[in-house]
Amino acid sequence: MAEYKEIDSVAVIELKNPPANALSKALVTGLNNGVKRAIDNPRIKSIVLIGNGQHFSAGADITEFPRVADVTSKQGVSLLTVGDVIESCNKPVVSAIHGVCFGGGLEIALFSHYRLAVQSAKLGFPEVSLGILPGANGTQRLPRVVGFEVAMDMIVSGKPVSAPQALQYGILDKIVDGDLLTAAVQFAKTLNTVPHDRRLKNVPVPNSENANKHFEEKLAKIKQKQRGYIAPINCLKAVKASVDLPYSEGVTKEFQLFMELMSSAQARGQQYSFFSERAATKWYLSASKNYKVSKDIPVKTAGVIGAGTMGSGIAVSLLTSGIPVILVEQDSKNLERGIELIKSILQGGVKLKRMTQSQMNQILQILQPTTKIEDLQSVDLIIEAVFENLKLKQELFSKLDKICKRDTVLCSNTSTLDIDKIAKSTSRPEKVVGTHFFAPAHIMPLLENVYGNHTSAETIATVMKLSKKIRKIPVLVKTCHGFVANRTFFEYSQELRFVVEEGLLPNEVDDILEDFGMPMGVFKVNDLSGIDVGWRIRQEQAIANGFNLTTNTRYINGERYCAIADKIFQAGRYGRKTGKGWYQYDKPGGRVAMVDPNVNNIILNHCKELGLTRRKISTQEVIERCMFAAINEGFRCLEDGIASKPEEIDTIWLHGFGFPRYRGGPMFYASQVGLRKVYERIKYYQKHFPETSHWIASEMLQRIAESGRNVPISEWTKFNPTPTSSRL
Ligand SMILES: CCCCCCC[C@H](O)CC(=O)SCCNC(=O)CCNC(=O)[C@H](O)C(C)(C)COP(=O)([O-])OP(=O)([O-])OC[C@H]1O[C@@H](n2cnc3c(N)ncnc32)[C@H](O)[C@@H]1OP(=O)([O-])[O-]
C-alpha cells in the first residue's frame, strides 16, 4: 500500500493503491509507518512522497465514506494524524506530484514542506462535488499559501488547476522536467532543515483584507447559481474561518462544518452520483460482449448529416475533440446556415476564453461542408441528425448503406424511434446504433447510446469510446419507443400537465420543481424545446397508431389525455422562439419568462368546457405525482431490459435533465424516500386516477416493496421478474 525504499540519504515512500492511489485506511496507515520509519533512521536526512502509476493521489477513498465513523475516527491512523506526523517531522518532506493530486492527496502535499510537480500535473479540491469539504485541514492550509480569494474559488468551485497555475499561486515550489523521482530525490538532498514558515500552520493568510466583501459576494453567487446545495456554503464558511480564527480554532470549525456535510443526505446523493456515472459506462451484454472485452473501431473521420441546431452542435462536439467532420446538408442555403451556427458556437468559446481565435481557425480547417452525400463514402462513422421521421431516416440509412464503406458505423440521433426499424433499411444492421444527444448538443454532457437487436458489440464499443473522446457521459440502453430518457420524462411531464388541468398554473408547478432542485420547471423546458415539436410528435404518434388527435380529445384508448398543450399550440404559441408559449417572453428567443394571463385563460376555459372543478394541490402531491410516475416507468425500463441498472436511469436524469445531483437521480431519490412508501403512494394514485396506466405499479417495484426489507439499490435488479437480457 505504501512502499518504502531508501536512495542514499533520502527515504522514498510510494503511495500505491491502483488505479488512483485513493487514500484508504490501509494506504494512510502504510504512509504513516513509512514516515515514522524514515524519522527513526538516523541515516535518512529527507523524505520524498510520490505516487505509483498514473497519479499522485485522487484523495480520500470514497468507497470508505459510507462508514463515516471510519473516516473520522479518532482511533487508528487518519489523514489528520499522518498529516501531523509529516508536518512536525524535523526532516524535510517533499511531495513529488504527477497525474492528479486531489482532495486528501493535496492535503498530504500541503502538510509536506515542499511540493514539486511535472508540467502535466493537476491539483485541486473536488470535495464540493461529493457534497463535502476538504476535511483534513485543506480549507485552513490552502488559504495560507494562495490567499483567501484564490482558495475560496478553488475550494468552492472544486475545479483543479494546472501545474503552471499552481506554481504561479505558490502551491508548487518547482516544476520539473524529466524523471520526477530523480528530480525529487536530487531536490530533497539539497535540504537540511525545515524552516518555520514551511509548516503552513505557522503562516498567516496573506491578502485577506477584503475577505468580508469577497465572502458576501461569493455567498450571493452560490445562492443564485447553486441553489439548494449546502456543500459550497460550508466550503466557503470553512475558508473564511482561516481568516477569522487562529489555526487551531480554524481546524475545529472546519471539522464541525465537515461533519455537518458528511452526515447529510446531500453528500450521500452526490457520492452516489459519482459512482453511478462510472457504473453507467460499464455495459454488459454477455460474457463475450461487454466493456472489458469488446474492441472498438477507431474513429478518425466522421460525417454529420443535417446542419440544424442539433447537427451543428454534434459537429462542434466532434470537431473540438479533433475529429475531422464532413457536414452534409441538402442544399447550400441550409449548409451555409449550419456553418454560421458552428462558427457562432465556436466564437462563443473564444469569447469565454475556452479557445483562442487561432484554435478556432484550426478547428474550422477540419470541417468539410458539402451538399453531396456521396462525400461520406470513406468516413468511419456517421451521425444522422435529420427531422424525427421514421420514413425519412429509413430512406437516408438505405442510401448511406449503399454509399459508405462496409465498416462505417451508422448512428441515428433519434430521440424516440426504434433503432431496429431504422437498421432494417440497411444490409448492415450490426453497424446501426442510436446516439441520442441532448440539446444543446455541444454543451449537454449526456449521450444516450441505443443498441438494437442486431447492433454488434464492436459498434457499441465504438460509440461508447467515441462518447468519452468527445467528453460526453455515455449510457447504453436498449431500443424501444423513447428509450429511457424520453420514456421516463414523458410520464413526468404528462403528470404535470394533469396537475395543471386539475388546479395549478404552469408557473406554480415550475416554482415547485425549481424549489425541488430542477434547473428549470417543465413548462419552461417545453417552451425551450418548442411547443410545436411536442405537438408534431404527438400528431405523428396518433397517425401511426390510427387515431385522430384534436383539442377535444380527452381519452385515447381509454387513457386520460390532456389537450391543454395542443390548445397552446393552436394559439400560435410555440415557445421561446416565438416569444410566447406557456409563458410570455421579453422578445422572440428571449430568456425572461413572465406569467401570461392569456395562458391562464386558455387553461381555465379548457377546464370550464370540460366541466372540471379546479382544486388546490399541495407541493408534496406535485412532487410525488411527477417523480413517482417517472420512477415507476424507470422500474418498467428495468423490467423490459431497456436499462440494465438503476444507475443508468439516474445518470440519464442527472446529465440529460439536470436533476439535482444532491438527490442522486430519481431512482436514488426513490431509495431515500423508501420503496415501500413509493409503492403505496403509487397504489393510492392508481385508485384516484384509474384511467392513467402509468399508475399501475411495476411488478419489480412491488416485489422489492413487499420483500419486507430495505433492499439496497445495488440489489434491486435481483427482483426483476422478467429479465429480458443477460446483462448484469
Ligand atoms: C476527520 C476528518 C477526516 C477528513 C477526511 C477527508 C479528506 C479529504 O478532504 C476528502 C477527499 O479527499 S474526498 C476525495 C476527493 N477526490 C475526488 O473527488 C477525486 C475523484 N476522482 C476523480 O476525479 C477521477 O476518478 C480521477 C481523475 C482520479 C481519475 O479519472 P479517470 O482516469 O477518468 O478514471 P475514473 O473512471 O474516474 O476512476 C478510475 C477508478 O478509480 C476510482 N476512484 C477514483 N477516485 C477515487 C477515490 N477518491 N476513492 C475511491 N475510488 C476512486 C473510480 O471509482 C474508478 O473505479 P472503477 O471501479 O474503475 O469504476
The ligand as an ORCA input file, in Angstrom:
! r2SCAN-3c Opt
* xyz -4 1
  C     -11.586     13.774     10.425
  C     -11.671     14.316      9.028
  C     -11.126     13.382      8.002
  C     -11.229     14.027      6.681
  C     -11.035     13.147      5.548
  C     -11.393     13.860      4.276
  C     -10.233     14.057      3.374
  C     -10.490     14.731      2.056
  O     -10.595     16.123      2.244
  C     -11.677     14.222      1.328
  C     -11.330     13.689     -0.040
  O     -10.216     13.587     -0.450
  S     -12.674     13.211     -0.977
  C     -11.975     12.683     -2.490
  C     -11.698     13.815     -3.370
  N     -11.270     13.316     -4.650
  C     -12.072     13.222     -5.720
  O     -13.217     13.609     -5.682
  C     -11.433     12.639     -6.943
  C     -12.393     11.760     -7.634
  N     -11.808     11.059     -8.767
  C     -11.569     11.628     -9.956
  O     -11.689     12.823    -10.160
  C     -11.202     10.710    -11.094
  O     -11.606      9.429    -10.743
  C      -9.675     10.666    -11.430
  C      -9.288     11.998    -12.050
  C      -8.873     10.368    -10.216
  C      -9.427      9.547    -12.476
  O     -10.277      9.728    -13.572
  P     -10.354      8.663    -14.769
  O      -8.980      8.341    -15.208
  O     -11.314      9.215    -15.746
  O     -10.931      7.331    -14.127
  P     -12.253      7.084    -13.285
  O     -13.105      6.112    -14.014
  O     -12.873      8.353    -12.830
  O     -11.640      6.386    -11.972
  C     -10.993      5.128    -12.043
  C     -11.411      4.310    -10.853
  O     -10.900      4.927     -9.663
  C     -11.938      5.099     -8.724
  N     -11.676      6.289     -7.918
  C     -11.247      7.483     -8.346
  N     -11.083      8.319     -7.321
  C     -11.404      7.622     -6.214
  C     -11.432      7.944     -4.842
  N     -11.064      9.138     -4.394
  N     -11.827      6.994     -3.978
  C     -12.177      5.780     -4.407
  N     -12.175      5.422     -5.699
  C     -11.790      6.340     -6.590
  C     -13.196      5.250     -9.593
  O     -14.354      4.978     -8.867
  C     -12.921      4.233    -10.676
  O     -13.230      2.973    -10.157
  P     -13.810      1.819    -11.118
  O     -14.137      0.718    -10.181
  O     -12.725      1.520    -12.101
  O     -15.032      2.404    -11.783
*
